[in-house]
Amino acid sequence: MSRCSTMKHDAAPCTGIQMPTTKHRITINLSDNEYGQLAALAEVHDVSMSWIGQRAIAAFLEHERAEALQLPLSFARRHGAFKWQEPQ
């Protein structure tokens, strides 16, 4: 941990100790329609749009990880992990 030396305009007041963070921020562009749908969803469920976005990204990454675990047929053939036999 390090001591606070400056305070950002949107930061909490410095308490003398700056806690390390593992959070990262990104910026995305949405169409008016996507933004409206996201805002409505957040309001209905009483959550922030960023919370919905974080959950959507986490679900997408999990889906991609699960898909990567399934060896594609072409990859398996190239690496000798699969031997195709023509039906007799």
Backbone hydrogen bonds, N-H to C=O, Kabsch-Sander energy under -0.5 kcal/mol:
donor,donor_aa,acceptor,acceptor_aa,energy
2,S,18,Q,-0.9
11,A,8,K,-1.3
18,Q,2,S,-2.5
19,M,17,I,-0.6
35,Y,31,S,-2.7
36,G,32,D,-2.4
37,Q,33,N,-2.4
38,L,34,E,-2.5
39,A,35,Y,-2.8
40,A,36,G,-2.4
41,L,37,Q,-2.4
42,A,38,L,-2.5
43,E,39,A,-2.2
44,V,40,A,-2.6
45,H,41,L,-2.0
46,D,42,A,-0.6
46,D,43,E,-0.7
47,V,42,A,-2.2
52,I,48,S,-1.8
53,G,49,M,-2.5
54,Q,50,S,-2.6
55,R,51,W,-2.3
56,A,52,I,-2.5
57,I,53,G,-2.5
58,A,54,Q,-2.5
59,A,55,R,-2.4
60,F,56,A,-2.3
61,L,57,I,-2.7
62,E,58,A,-2.2
63,H,59,A,-2.4
64,E,60,F,-2.6
65,R,61,L,-2.4
66,A,62,E,-2.5
67,E,63,H,-2.4
68,A,64,E,-2.1
69,L,65,R,-1.1
70,Q,66,A,-0.5
70,Q,67,E,-1.1
71,L,69,L,-0.8
76,A,72,P,-2.4
77,R,73,L,-2.3
78,R,74,S,-2.0
79,H,75,F,-1.5
80,G,77,R,-1.3
81,A,76,A,-2.1
82,F,76,A,-0.9
84,W,82,F,-0.6
